Amino acid sequence: MRAKITLLAYEELPDMTLLTFTGKRKGLAKPQNVTASCPPTDQHLLQQMKQLLGCATTHDNREVASTSDVVVVCVKPTIVGRVLQELRPCVTPDRPLVTSVALGVTLSSMEAALPPEARVMRIMPNTPALVQHGASVFTRGTHTTPEDAELTQKMLSAVGQCDEVPETFLDAVTGLSGAGPAYMYLVVEALADGGVRMGLPRDLAQRLAAQTMMGAAKMVLSTGKHPGQLKDEVCSPGGCTIQGVQVLEDAGLRSALISAVHTAAAASVTMGRKQPVPSPPLAPPSPPTSSPTPPTPHRRAPFFPPAARPQRAPQPFAPF
């Protein structure tokens, strides 16, 4: 891949900014085609990039963005607006493609903060991409091209599975594959604890638990069979497996995992609503052409003592 890529980071460099380009090991991205940028106060982030990738580093976002084909904005959601305003003079319809990993910052808000016809993309990898088993998605903005989608697909597929999805799916994806590794780590830990309880050494129990989970996932992906069918194939009549499955059913394992995905997705919706919407810089006000209108007297809002203040009923989450 010959595209020149810039990673922009402030305060925190998510793992994804590193692992997205571990495709270097596949010859996908060469170090000389990758530049990392962040403020001088976060110099330690650039040291990570130098050590892990051997790429160029700088503190000047505008300089590198103006010469790059792809910009990956890897910052906290509250900082995206500031970064986009800084990049605005460097962005044209031709280049660069501006991508973001920030939670809750919508395509429309990114497009509003950049010049007309800017090409923007939202991408969402997850941490198993560090070992090239990521589950990533991306969604395109209004002005992106098929070539942009192909490039993004190639970039994310280098570290696992990648799918293009509508933007409306991103909160659900966050609750499933974004947060999902944490759920699976709990399962692996619990299985290992079960092995230890039955007398296995900790390291052996943990290896068996992790390999079992990886093998089961591989069976689902490789065979195309429904997970329920694969489960039935392991549960022989009257055997020990079906007895263990009954215990999990009685404990509500399915319901707990479904609720975990729902709760995390709902939290993503809420956090997205709280993000400030970036907007383009305002034009300077024009000079007045007539005498100014006298200001309207300010009307104070009515004061309610604490005991008399009207109460508002809590509003439930809207379905997503």
Backbone bond lengths (Angstrom), bond angles and torsions (degrees), N, CA, C in turn:
res aa  C-N    CA-C-N  psi(-1)  N-CA   C-N-CA  omega(-1)  CA-C   N-CA-C  phi
1 M - - - 1.463 - - 1.524 108.39 -
2 R 1.315 117.73 118.92 1.457 121.43 -175.34 1.524 113.42 -92.80
3 A 1.310 117.23 -3.31 1.463 119.55 -179.06 1.519 110.37 -60.75
4 K 1.333 115.98 137.48 1.457 120.73 175.79 1.520 108.43 -86.88
5 I 1.330 116.56 126.83 1.460 122.68 -170.19 1.513 109.85 -118.02
6 T 1.328 115.94 137.08 1.459 121.87 175.70 1.519 109.49 -119.58
7 L 1.330 117.35 131.78 1.457 123.48 174.53 1.518 108.03 -105.71
8 L 1.317 116.61 123.27 1.455 121.13 178.92 1.524 108.69 -108.51
9 A 1.338 117.64 126.89 1.459 121.01 -177.52 1.521 110.22 -136.90
10 Y 1.332 115.75 140.44 1.458 122.97 174.50 1.526 107.86 -130.99
11 E 1.319 116.33 130.73 1.456 123.59 171.91 1.518 113.98 67.54
12 E 1.323 117.84 -39.06 1.458 119.83 -174.79 1.513 108.15 -147.12
13 L 1.314 117.12 132.76 1.456 121.56 177.28 1.522 107.51 -107.45
14 P 1.341 118.84 98.11 1.459 119.53 -178.28 1.526 110.40 -58.69
15 D 1.334 115.72 152.37 1.453 119.53 178.97 1.515 111.98 -53.14
16 M 1.331 116.17 -30.94 1.453 119.31 -173.45 1.520 111.96 -64.89
17 T 1.305 118.63 -28.28 1.457 119.20 -179.71 1.521 110.91 -68.72
18 L 1.311 116.32 -22.89 1.454 119.85 176.66 1.517 111.04 -89.11
19 L 1.321 115.91 -47.70 1.448 118.25 -171.98 1.519 112.33 -75.09
20 T 1.330 118.47 -23.31 1.448 118.90 177.14 1.521 110.63 -58.58
21 F 1.303 116.15 -27.64 1.452 119.27 -176.71 1.522 112.37 -110.67
22 T 1.331 116.83 17.51 1.449 117.57 170.27 1.516 109.48 -69.85
23 G 1.332 116.36 -5.37 1.457 120.84 171.18 1.518 111.40 -59.93
24 K 1.328 116.29 -8.36 1.464 119.83 174.47 1.526 109.98 -55.12
25 R 1.325 116.08 -34.35 1.453 119.59 -178.97 1.528 110.79 -66.35
26 K 1.319 117.49 -20.55 1.459 121.50 176.61 1.524 111.69 -96.21
27 G 1.317 115.76 6.07 1.455 118.66 -178.12 1.508 113.26 78.01
28 L 1.357 117.08 15.61 1.462 120.15 -176.80 1.518 111.56 -75.33
29 A 1.323 117.53 -44.95 1.463 121.66 -177.66 1.520 109.14 -129.43
30 K 1.314 116.76 127.05 1.451 121.23 177.96 1.523 109.68 -89.68
31 P 1.328 117.62 144.52 1.466 120.61 -177.36 1.523 113.21 -54.90
32 Q 1.338 117.52 -36.52 1.464 119.28 -178.22 1.524 112.41 -69.10
33 N 1.340 116.96 -11.95 1.460 120.40 178.51 1.521 112.90 -100.98
34 V 1.340 117.18 7.93 1.464 121.63 -179.40 1.521 108.61 -122.64
35 T 1.337 116.42 131.39 1.462 122.12 176.23 1.522 108.56 -127.11
36 A 1.314 117.15 137.58 1.460 122.52 176.56 1.520 109.09 -112.26
37 S 1.327 116.40 139.18 1.459 121.03 -178.12 1.518 109.85 -135.61
38 C 1.343 116.03 139.39 1.458 121.87 173.67 1.518 108.09 -161.24
39 P 1.328 118.50 167.51 1.467 120.76 -179.72 1.525 111.69 -64.19
40 P 1.325 117.56 156.88 1.472 120.45 178.49 1.521 113.50 -57.56
41 T 1.334 116.66 -29.29 1.470 119.33 -179.35 1.526 112.42 -66.89
42 D 1.332 117.01 -17.78 1.463 121.29 -179.47 1.518 110.94 -112.38
43 Q 1.316 115.73 39.14 1.456 121.36 -177.45 1.532 112.04 -56.54
44 H 1.333 117.29 -30.89 1.466 119.71 -178.00 1.524 111.90 -61.81
45 L 1.352 116.94 -27.86 1.459 119.68 177.71 1.525 110.95 -65.36
46 L 1.319 115.33 -39.76 1.465 118.96 179.57 1.517 110.86 -67.29
47 Q 1.321 117.10 -31.86 1.454 119.46 177.44 1.526 110.60 -63.27
48 Q 1.341 116.38 -36.90 1.463 119.87 176.15 1.524 110.66 -59.89
49 M 1.323 115.59 -45.67 1.453 119.60 -177.50 1.525 111.46 -65.46
50 K 1.324 116.67 -39.57 1.467 120.12 178.38 1.521 110.96 -63.09
51 Q 1.327 115.60 -43.98 1.454 119.37 -176.11 1.521 112.66 -72.14
52 L 1.350 116.98 -39.92 1.455 120.36 -175.37 1.520 113.01 -82.93
53 L 1.325 117.04 -35.02 1.462 120.25 -174.59 1.517 113.83 -115.57
54 G 1.314 116.67 -24.92 1.456 118.56 -174.20 1.512 112.96 71.55
55 C 1.341 116.87 26.47 1.464 120.81 -176.50 1.524 110.53 -91.02
56 A 1.326 115.84 170.34 1.458 121.69 176.57 1.525 109.86 -74.09
57 T 1.333 116.51 153.75 1.460 121.52 179.34 1.522 109.63 -135.40
58 T 1.318 115.61 156.46 1.455 121.27 -178.55 1.513 108.85 -160.90
59 H 1.347 115.78 172.48 1.463 121.86 173.12 1.522 111.38 -115.46
60 D 1.322 117.62 7.53 1.460 121.58 -175.08 1.530 109.80 -110.60
61 N 1.331 116.09 96.49 1.462 120.43 -178.64 1.526 112.49 -61.51
62 R 1.320 116.31 -42.77 1.464 119.42 -175.70 1.521 111.74 -64.55
63 E 1.304 115.73 -40.65 1.462 119.24 -177.40 1.528 111.11 -62.21
64 V 1.330 116.91 -47.77 1.453 118.60 -176.44 1.528 111.61 -75.25
65 A 1.344 117.19 -35.06 1.460 119.23 -179.71 1.520 111.42 -65.90
66 S 1.327 117.13 -32.57 1.460 120.09 -178.21 1.523 112.63 -70.49
67 T 1.334 117.01 -15.64 1.468 119.98 -179.90 1.526 112.24 -116.18
68 S 1.318 118.09 10.74 1.466 121.20 -175.84 1.520 111.06 -105.26
69 D 1.324 115.10 156.99 1.463 121.79 175.31 1.525 111.44 -91.40
70 V 1.335 116.04 -32.59 1.465 121.53 -178.71 1.525 108.40 -134.64
71 V 1.332 116.53 132.40 1.463 122.70 173.84 1.525 107.66 -115.75
72 V 1.328 116.71 127.37 1.458 121.69 176.56 1.526 107.53 -108.47
73 V 1.315 116.98 112.40 1.464 122.08 -179.31 1.526 107.91 -87.04
74 C 1.321 115.68 106.48 1.471 122.18 -174.75 1.519 109.09 -113.29
75 V 1.320 117.04 70.11 1.457 121.20 -175.69 1.517 109.55 -134.08
76 K 1.312 115.29 169.19 1.457 119.38 175.31 1.532 109.42 -66.13
77 P 1.338 116.99 149.15 1.464 119.60 -176.11 1.529 114.12 -54.29
78 T 1.321 117.71 -35.67 1.465 120.13 -177.34 1.523 112.73 -69.66
79 I 1.335 117.66 -13.49 1.459 120.98 -176.97 1.518 111.96 -102.08
80 V 1.328 117.54 -10.46 1.462 120.27 -176.27 1.518 111.62 -57.60
81 G 1.339 117.56 -43.10 1.460 120.40 -178.70 1.511 111.99 -57.72
82 R 1.333 116.78 -44.01 1.455 120.79 179.93 1.535 111.05 -63.23
83 V 1.333 116.19 -42.12 1.465 120.09 -178.84 1.532 110.70 -65.98
84 L 1.325 116.97 -42.98 1.466 119.82 -178.96 1.525 111.19 -65.07
85 Q 1.328 117.09 -37.68 1.464 119.28 176.49 1.520 110.88 -62.79
86 E 1.318 115.81 -36.69 1.457 119.78 178.96 1.525 111.17 -68.67
87 L 1.324 116.55 -35.77 1.461 120.48 -178.08 1.529 113.07 -81.01
88 R 1.317 117.12 -18.79 1.458 121.44 -171.52 1.533 113.66 -48.32
89 P 1.328 121.06 -45.45 1.465 119.62 -178.70 1.530 113.10 -66.82
90 C 1.326 118.14 -17.44 1.470 121.49 -175.58 1.524 113.02 -95.82
91 V 1.332 117.24 -8.34 1.459 120.75 -171.94 1.526 109.99 -99.03
92 T 1.329 115.49 131.75 1.455 122.57 176.40 1.525 108.12 -128.87
93 P 1.342 118.14 170.52 1.464 118.53 176.35 1.525 112.87 -61.88
94 D 1.330 118.08 -23.00 1.461 121.27 -177.55 1.527 113.06 -83.87
95 R 1.322 117.49 -40.48 1.453 121.31 -177.54 1.520 109.79 -163.88
96 P 1.322 116.82 154.47 1.462 127.64 -6.14 1.521 111.37 -89.75
97 L 1.336 116.20 169.03 1.454 121.98 165.81 1.524 107.31 -75.97
98 V 1.342 117.37 122.83 1.469 121.62 -177.07 1.521 108.67 -101.45
99 T 1.325 116.84 116.34 1.457 121.93 178.96 1.523 109.38 -114.80
100 S 1.328 115.71 154.54 1.468 120.57 -177.32 1.518 109.83 -139.08
101 V 1.327 116.01 140.39 1.463 121.68 173.40 1.529 110.97 -103.49
102 A 1.328 118.46 5.68 1.470 122.42 -172.93 1.527 111.04 -72.67
103 L 1.313 115.46 133.55 1.459 121.90 179.00 1.520 110.64 -68.79
104 G 1.338 116.40 130.67 1.453 121.49 170.12 1.505 116.69 81.84
105 V 1.338 119.25 -6.51 1.467 121.21 178.47 1.516 107.52 -87.58
106 T 1.331 116.79 110.14 1.457 121.68 -169.90 1.521 112.15 -77.43
107 L 1.321 114.48 162.90 1.460 120.31 176.04 1.521 110.78 -61.61
108 S 1.325 116.50 -41.34 1.470 119.27 -177.54 1.521 111.31 -64.44
109 S 1.338 117.99 -37.67 1.466 119.91 179.56 1.523 110.57 -70.99
110 M 1.328 117.77 -35.12 1.459 120.60 175.86 1.521 110.51 -65.18
111 E 1.325 116.02 -44.55 1.471 119.79 -179.75 1.517 111.10 -64.56
112 A 1.350 117.09 -35.31 1.463 120.27 179.62 1.519 111.97 -67.29
113 A 1.337 116.50 -28.47 1.461 120.10 -177.58 1.520 112.84 -85.93
114 L 1.326 117.44 -11.78 1.459 121.65 -176.96 1.526 110.08 -112.24
115 P 1.324 118.53 169.52 1.468 120.45 -179.82 1.528 111.56 -61.64
116 P 1.338 117.28 160.36 1.468 120.46 178.32 1.525 111.23 -56.07
117 E 1.331 114.88 142.49 1.462 123.77 177.63 1.530 113.30 66.60
118 A 1.326 117.84 17.69 1.462 119.59 172.62 1.526 109.08 -64.71
119 R 1.313 115.80 144.05 1.467 121.95 -178.63 1.526 108.87 -95.66
120 V 1.328 116.17 117.04 1.462 120.55 -176.48 1.528 109.82 -126.97
121 M 1.321 114.78 156.64 1.455 121.98 -177.59 1.519 108.41 -149.56
122 R 1.324 116.63 141.57 1.462 121.01 169.87 1.522 108.36 -105.77
123 I 1.337 116.95 133.33 1.455 121.15 178.57 1.517 108.68 -125.59
124 M 1.325 115.81 146.95 1.461 120.25 179.48 1.526 109.42 -139.21
125 P 1.326 117.02 93.86 1.461 119.71 172.03 1.524 109.58 -86.86
126 N 1.325 117.16 -179.05 1.461 120.06 170.31 1.527 109.43 -136.20
127 T 1.315 117.11 169.49 1.465 120.77 -167.58 1.526 115.26 -65.16
128 P 1.345 121.95 -28.13 1.466 118.41 177.10 1.533 113.78 -61.72
129 A 1.323 118.13 -8.13 1.458 119.58 172.53 1.530 111.09 -61.35
130 L 1.325 116.90 -21.00 1.460 120.23 176.78 1.523 111.70 -58.72
131 V 1.340 116.32 -27.60 1.464 120.89 178.27 1.529 110.12 -113.11
132 Q 1.335 115.96 23.95 1.466 123.96 176.65 1.527 112.26 61.15
133 H 1.335 116.70 33.41 1.462 122.04 173.60 1.529 109.65 -129.96
134 G 1.330 115.96 38.85 1.450 120.17 -179.21 1.523 112.17 -74.57
135 A 1.322 114.54 160.02 1.467 122.65 172.19 1.523 105.91 -122.03
136 S 1.332 116.97 99.33 1.462 122.26 -171.84 1.523 110.58 -114.93
137 V 1.336 114.68 152.89 1.453 120.80 172.59 1.518 108.95 -135.09
138 F 1.315 115.88 161.12 1.455 120.75 172.68 1.512 109.06 -144.75
139 T 1.334 115.54 157.35 1.453 121.25 177.46 1.510 108.97 -138.85
140 R 1.323 115.86 141.11 1.460 121.35 -170.59 1.520 112.37 -94.86
141 G 1.333 114.54 148.50 1.448 121.42 172.94 1.524 111.56 -82.49
142 T 1.321 115.78 -177.18 1.460 122.11 -173.38 1.520 112.81 -63.85
143 H 1.321 117.65 -37.46 1.464 121.14 -169.12 1.527 113.66 -107.91
144 T 1.328 117.57 9.97 1.459 118.70 178.45 1.520 110.77 -71.49
145 T 1.307 115.71 159.61 1.462 122.35 -176.41 1.528 109.76 -110.99
146 P 1.341 116.79 165.29 1.471 118.87 173.88 1.531 111.89 -58.09
147 E 1.317 116.81 -32.80 1.463 119.91 178.25 1.533 110.92 -65.86
148 D 1.347 116.95 -36.31 1.461 120.51 176.63 1.533 110.56 -62.25
149 A 1.334 116.30 -44.33 1.461 120.37 179.39 1.524 110.79 -64.11
150 E 1.328 116.49 -40.37 1.461 120.19 179.84 1.533 111.02 -64.03
151 L 1.330 116.28 -41.81 1.456 120.47 179.17 1.525 111.28 -64.56
152 T 1.337 116.82 -44.42 1.460 120.64 -179.96 1.523 111.12 -65.18
153 Q 1.327 115.73 -41.66 1.461 120.23 177.27 1.530 110.73 -59.53
154 K 1.308 116.63 -43.99 1.465 121.04 -179.57 1.521 110.95 -65.66
155 M 1.315 117.06 -40.55 1.461 121.98 -178.31 1.527 111.17 -64.39
156 L 1.341 116.92 -46.71 1.456 120.38 -176.67 1.526 112.11 -79.33
157 S 1.330 117.73 -29.11 1.465 120.32 178.91 1.522 111.52 -68.80
158 A 1.328 117.32 -17.74 1.458 120.13 178.46 1.516 111.85 -66.85
159 V 1.339 117.27 -17.66 1.465 120.26 -177.69 1.525 112.04 -123.07
160 G 1.333 116.92 25.42 1.458 119.72 177.76 1.506 112.42 140.19
161 Q 1.320 115.05 -153.31 1.462 121.83 179.66 1.514 110.04 -85.71
162 C 1.324 117.11 144.37 1.469 121.36 179.95 1.515 109.87 -140.34
163 D 1.323 117.04 136.56 1.460 122.74 178.06 1.519 109.79 -134.27
164 E 1.322 116.05 144.42 1.461 120.97 170.59 1.520 108.53 -89.12
165 V 1.342 116.92 134.26 1.459 121.89 -176.16 1.520 109.53 -135.82
166 P 1.342 118.25 160.07 1.462 120.38 170.13 1.526 110.19 -66.81
167 E 1.308 116.85 153.57 1.458 120.12 -179.34 1.522 112.00 -61.06
168 T 1.332 117.29 -30.11 1.466 120.49 -179.36 1.523 112.45 -64.60
169 F 1.334 117.71 -15.11 1.464 120.41 179.49 1.531 112.91 -83.92
170 L 1.336 118.31 -13.48 1.459 119.87 -166.14 1.528 113.48 -65.09
171 D 1.322 118.11 -34.38 1.461 118.89 178.55 1.526 110.78 -67.24
172 A 1.339 116.71 -40.96 1.459 119.79 177.27 1.523 110.99 -66.23
173 V 1.329 116.86 -38.91 1.461 120.53 176.65 1.529 110.20 -62.18
174 T 1.327 116.51 -39.38 1.466 120.13 177.28 1.521 111.16 -58.81
175 G 1.321 116.88 -44.43 1.463 120.77 -179.57 1.511 113.57 -69.68
176 L 1.359 117.00 -26.44 1.461 120.69 -177.59 1.526 112.25 -94.14
177 S 1.322 117.34 -74.21 1.469 119.23 -174.48 1.519 112.48 -84.30
178 G 1.347 117.81 -27.23 1.455 119.16 178.08 1.518 111.87 -67.76
179 A 1.330 116.19 -50.30 1.465 121.12 179.95 1.524 112.18 -90.65
180 G 1.324 116.87 -17.04 1.460 121.61 -173.50 1.515 116.18 -53.92
181 P 1.358 119.64 -39.67 1.463 117.72 178.86 1.530 113.07 -54.78
182 A 1.324 117.44 -36.08 1.471 119.41 178.84 1.526 110.57 -63.62
183 Y 1.340 117.21 -39.44 1.467 119.61 177.97 1.529 109.89 -62.62
184 M 1.327 115.65 -43.21 1.460 119.77 -177.35 1.530 111.58 -67.44
185 Y 1.330 117.29 -34.14 1.461 119.32 176.83 1.529 110.45 -63.43
186 L 1.331 116.63 -37.67 1.461 119.90 176.65 1.528 110.63 -62.27
187 V 1.347 115.65 -41.33 1.459 119.55 -179.48 1.525 110.47 -64.90
188 V 1.339 116.81 -45.77 1.461 120.40 178.75 1.528 110.58 -59.84
189 E 1.328 116.51 -44.51 1.461 120.11 -179.89 1.526 110.95 -62.16
190 A 1.342 116.19 -42.58 1.461 119.76 -178.68 1.529 111.07 -66.94
191 L 1.334 117.50 -41.41 1.461 120.15 177.37 1.526 110.64 -61.47
192 A 1.334 116.05 -42.41 1.463 119.70 178.38 1.521 110.68 -63.25
193 D 1.329 116.82 -40.52 1.466 119.89 176.90 1.529 110.64 -59.97
194 G 1.332 115.88 -39.06 1.465 119.28 177.03 1.510 111.45 -61.88
195 G 1.342 115.96 -41.68 1.455 118.92 177.40 1.511 112.15 -63.75
196 V 1.337 116.95 -40.52 1.459 120.83 178.48 1.527 110.42 -64.20
197 R 1.322 115.53 -39.79 1.466 119.08 178.68 1.527 111.45 -59.83
198 M 1.338 115.83 -32.50 1.450 119.59 -179.37 1.527 112.81 -91.78
199 G 1.347 116.83 9.52 1.451 119.62 170.96 1.509 116.74 105.83
200 L 1.351 118.40 2.96 1.465 119.79 -179.82 1.528 110.31 -80.56
201 P 1.332 117.78 147.30 1.466 119.80 172.16 1.527 109.86 -62.65
202 R 1.339 116.76 147.49 1.465 121.28 -175.60 1.527 112.60 -57.19
203 D 1.337 117.82 -47.74 1.457 119.08 -175.93 1.519 111.66 -64.65
204 L 1.335 117.62 -38.86 1.459 120.58 177.78 1.522 110.83 -66.69
205 A 1.328 117.18 -44.61 1.465 121.02 -179.72 1.522 111.19 -60.39
206 Q 1.328 116.13 -40.37 1.464 119.39 -179.05 1.530 111.21 -68.90
207 R 1.334 117.04 -41.04 1.463 119.24 178.16 1.523 111.10 -63.44
208 L 1.325 116.33 -43.67 1.464 119.72 179.63 1.524 111.17 -63.14
209 A 1.325 116.70 -41.57 1.470 120.46 -179.44 1.524 110.91 -64.52
210 A 1.335 116.89 -46.67 1.469 120.43 -178.25 1.521 111.25 -66.09
211 Q 1.339 117.20 -43.42 1.456 119.82 179.87 1.522 111.01 -66.25
212 T 1.327 116.98 -36.01 1.462 120.58 177.56 1.521 111.07 -62.46
213 M 1.342 116.65 -43.35 1.460 119.33 178.70 1.521 110.95 -65.78
214 M 1.328 117.10 -43.18 1.460 120.07 179.98 1.529 110.69 -64.37
215 G 1.322 116.59 -41.16 1.458 119.61 179.22 1.517 112.36 -65.67
216 A 1.324 116.89 -40.54 1.464 120.15 178.75 1.523 110.67 -63.96
217 A 1.346 117.11 -41.94 1.468 119.86 177.76 1.521 111.07 -63.07
218 K 1.333 116.17 -39.94 1.456 120.29 178.79 1.518 111.39 -64.02
219 M 1.323 117.19 -36.86 1.466 121.02 177.17 1.524 110.89 -62.17
220 V 1.325 117.14 -42.40 1.468 120.63 179.30 1.527 110.58 -62.27
221 L 1.346 115.80 -46.66 1.456 119.92 -176.34 1.522 112.22 -72.65
222 S 1.311 117.95 -35.61 1.461 120.96 -174.12 1.521 112.85 -82.01
223 T 1.331 117.11 -38.09 1.465 119.56 -175.37 1.517 113.06 -87.04
224 G 1.346 116.93 -26.12 1.459 119.66 -175.82 1.519 113.24 75.30
225 K 1.322 116.73 4.14 1.461 119.47 179.57 1.525 110.54 -77.51
226 H 1.336 115.35 154.47 1.457 120.30 175.47 1.526 109.07 -66.24
227 P 1.342 118.13 139.79 1.468 119.35 179.26 1.520 113.29 -54.58
228 G 1.350 116.69 -34.35 1.458 119.12 178.35 1.518 112.20 -63.69
229 Q 1.331 116.81 -37.14 1.458 119.96 178.04 1.526 111.11 -66.80
230 L 1.326 116.12 -42.95 1.458 119.41 178.12 1.529 111.08 -63.14
231 K 1.326 116.00 -37.73 1.469 119.41 176.87 1.522 110.47 -62.84
232 D 1.339 116.93 -43.32 1.460 120.55 -179.50 1.528 111.53 -62.53
233 E 1.325 115.69 -32.87 1.461 119.28 -178.43 1.527 112.30 -69.93
234 V 1.327 116.92 -20.67 1.469 120.83 178.15 1.522 111.34 -89.81
235 C 1.338 115.82 -25.72 1.476 120.36 -173.85 1.536 110.16 -88.86
236 S 1.302 116.57 94.01 1.468 119.54 176.21 1.525 109.43 -77.48
237 P 1.343 118.17 150.83 1.470 121.41 -177.53 1.527 112.47 -56.47
238 G 1.295 115.60 125.78 1.456 121.10 177.90 1.515 114.21 71.30
239 G 1.347 117.63 9.39 1.454 120.80 -175.75 1.516 113.12 -83.26
240 C 1.338 114.66 178.67 1.464 119.36 -177.55 1.520 111.83 -72.80
241 T 1.361 117.94 -30.38 1.459 119.55 -176.31 1.522 111.85 -65.67
242 I 1.335 117.04 -44.84 1.463 119.13 -178.61 1.522 110.57 -65.45
243 Q 1.321 117.15 -29.56 1.463 119.25 176.88 1.535 110.18 -69.37
244 G 1.341 116.40 -38.67 1.455 118.72 175.60 1.517 112.21 -67.15
245 V 1.347 116.34 -37.51 1.464 120.34 177.93 1.519 110.46 -62.31
246 Q 1.335 116.96 -39.68 1.458 119.62 179.09 1.525 111.24 -60.96
247 V 1.322 116.56 -39.60 1.469 119.78 178.01 1.523 110.26 -61.09
248 L 1.344 117.30 -43.21 1.469 120.46 179.24 1.519 111.20 -65.17
249 E 1.328 117.05 -39.34 1.465 120.20 177.51 1.526 110.84 -64.53
250 D 1.335 116.34 -42.99 1.468 119.65 179.45 1.527 111.22 -63.59
251 A 1.353 116.18 -32.01 1.464 119.89 -179.08 1.524 112.77 -82.08
252 G 1.345 117.32 -6.95 1.462 120.36 176.82 1.515 113.72 79.56
253 L 1.335 117.90 34.75 1.458 120.25 -178.32 1.530 111.82 -59.83
254 R 1.324 117.22 -46.78 1.467 119.80 -179.50 1.521 110.96 -58.92
255 S 1.335 115.71 -49.48 1.463 120.00 -177.55 1.519 111.27 -61.81
256 A 1.340 116.96 -38.05 1.463 120.26 -179.33 1.524 110.90 -64.89
257 L 1.338 117.58 -42.52 1.462 120.31 -179.81 1.527 111.32 -69.07
258 I 1.325 116.94 -40.57 1.463 120.02 176.66 1.522 110.23 -60.36
259 S 1.333 116.17 -44.58 1.468 120.48 179.89 1.524 111.49 -65.61
260 A 1.331 116.73 -34.77 1.462 119.60 178.85 1.518 111.06 -63.81
261 V 1.331 116.62 -44.88 1.466 120.25 178.16 1.522 110.52 -63.36
262 H 1.329 116.49 -43.95 1.466 120.46 -179.14 1.523 111.19 -62.82
263 T 1.334 116.57 -44.93 1.461 120.27 -177.63 1.524 111.42 -65.68
264 A 1.332 116.92 -43.48 1.463 120.01 179.54 1.522 110.97 -65.48
265 A 1.328 117.17 -39.76 1.463 120.12 178.34 1.525 110.95 -65.54
266 A 1.334 116.87 -41.73 1.464 120.28 178.30 1.526 110.64 -63.30
267 A 1.340 116.93 -37.93 1.463 120.14 176.90 1.522 110.91 -64.71
268 S 1.336 116.86 -36.17 1.464 120.17 176.78 1.517 111.09 -63.50
269 V 1.340 116.26 -40.53 1.464 120.51 176.91 1.523 110.01 -59.91
270 T 1.327 116.77 -47.63 1.459 121.37 -178.33 1.521 111.83 -62.83
271 M 1.331 116.49 -44.80 1.455 120.11 -179.63 1.525 110.95 -64.84
272 G 1.324 116.79 -35.68 1.456 119.78 177.72 1.515 112.24 -64.41
273 R 1.327 116.66 -37.20 1.468 120.03 179.44 1.518 111.98 -68.10
274 K 1.330 116.64 -25.44 1.461 120.31 -178.07 1.519 112.94 -82.78
275 Q 1.346 117.35 -12.25 1.458 118.56 -176.40 1.518 110.61 -73.84
276 P 1.333 118.30 135.22 1.458 120.62 175.83 1.519 110.27 -65.97
277 V 1.317 116.11 141.33 1.455 121.52 -179.94 1.514 109.25 -85.46
278 P 1.347 118.56 116.45 1.453 119.70 177.73 1.520 110.29 -63.92
279 S 1.299 117.73 144.52 1.453 121.62 178.32 1.513 109.39 -136.53
280 P 1.346 116.88 152.54 1.462 119.30 179.31 1.511 111.37 -66.55
281 P 1.334 117.47 157.16 1.465 119.88 -179.79 1.515 111.57 -61.98
282 L 1.319 116.26 142.80 1.449 121.35 -179.11 1.521 110.65 -77.10
283 A 1.332 116.18 145.51 1.460 120.26 175.27 1.522 109.30 -72.06
284 P 1.343 117.86 149.20 1.468 119.48 179.34 1.515 110.76 -62.93
285 P 1.327 118.42 143.59 1.461 120.73 -177.77 1.529 111.17 -65.25
286 S 1.346 115.71 142.69 1.460 120.35 178.09 1.522 109.60 -79.23
287 P 1.331 117.34 149.91 1.464 119.43 -179.22 1.526 111.61 -65.60
288 P 1.315 118.03 147.06 1.466 119.94 -178.91 1.525 110.93 -66.24
289 T 1.331 115.93 144.35 1.471 121.49 179.43 1.521 112.33 -101.87
290 S 1.309 118.07 -7.18 1.469 121.44 -179.96 1.510 108.11 -145.61
291 S 1.312 114.83 175.29 1.458 119.48 -179.31 1.529 109.45 -63.73
292 P 1.302 117.31 140.42 1.473 119.45 -177.31 1.520 112.05 -66.72
293 T 1.323 114.80 146.90 1.458 121.04 177.43 1.518 108.96 -78.36
294 P 1.317 118.25 132.76 1.466 119.55 179.30 1.523 111.06 -58.94
295 P 1.303 117.39 141.44 1.474 119.98 -177.69 1.520 111.86 -64.91
296 T 1.330 114.16 147.61 1.457 120.46 177.03 1.522 109.31 -76.07
297 P 1.333 118.12 132.63 1.473 119.61 179.65 1.525 110.79 -55.77
298 H 1.316 115.12 137.55 1.465 120.20 -179.10 1.520 109.35 -75.18
299 R 1.344 115.69 132.63 1.460 121.25 178.24 1.527 108.42 -104.46
300 R 1.304 114.63 121.14 1.451 118.78 -178.60 1.525 110.95 -73.79
301 A 1.320 115.02 142.51 1.457 119.46 175.90 1.518 109.69 -69.32
302 P 1.332 117.10 148.82 1.473 118.79 -179.58 1.524 110.42 -63.61
303 F 1.324 116.03 143.95 1.467 121.77 179.90 1.520 109.13 -96.92
304 F 1.317 114.57 130.17 1.458 120.38 175.67 1.516 108.14 -113.54
305 P 1.318 118.39 125.83 1.469 118.96 170.67 1.525 109.25 -58.72
306 P 1.318 117.75 154.14 1.469 120.02 -177.28 1.510 114.04 -49.58
307 A 1.304 117.98 -40.16 1.461 119.97 -176.72 1.515 112.21 -72.86
308 A 1.351 117.01 -21.09 1.467 119.47 -174.61 1.519 113.04 -105.62
309 R 1.327 117.61 2.78 1.460 118.89 -177.66 1.520 110.38 -68.84
310 P 1.345 117.15 136.14 1.475 118.96 177.99 1.519 110.12 -66.05
311 Q 1.317 116.59 140.13 1.457 122.37 -179.60 1.528 109.67 -99.69
312 R 1.325 115.44 139.94 1.470 121.08 178.60 1.520 108.80 -104.86
313 A 1.316 115.17 130.20 1.464 119.34 179.48 1.514 109.48 -68.26
314 P 1.340 118.05 141.41 1.476 120.09 178.19 1.518 111.20 -62.80
315 Q 1.327 116.27 141.30 1.452 121.76 -178.70 1.533 109.90 -97.20
316 P 1.331 117.44 131.92 1.481 119.01 178.58 1.514 110.83 -73.65
317 F 1.327 116.06 162.48 1.465 120.83 174.87 1.519 109.46 -63.61
318 A 1.326 114.97 140.76 1.460 118.02 171.23 1.518 108.42 -74.98
319 P 1.336 118.73 144.45 1.473 118.98 178.09 1.507 110.55 -64.99
320 F 1.315 116.81 150.40 1.453 120.43 179.86 1.514 109.18 -123.53
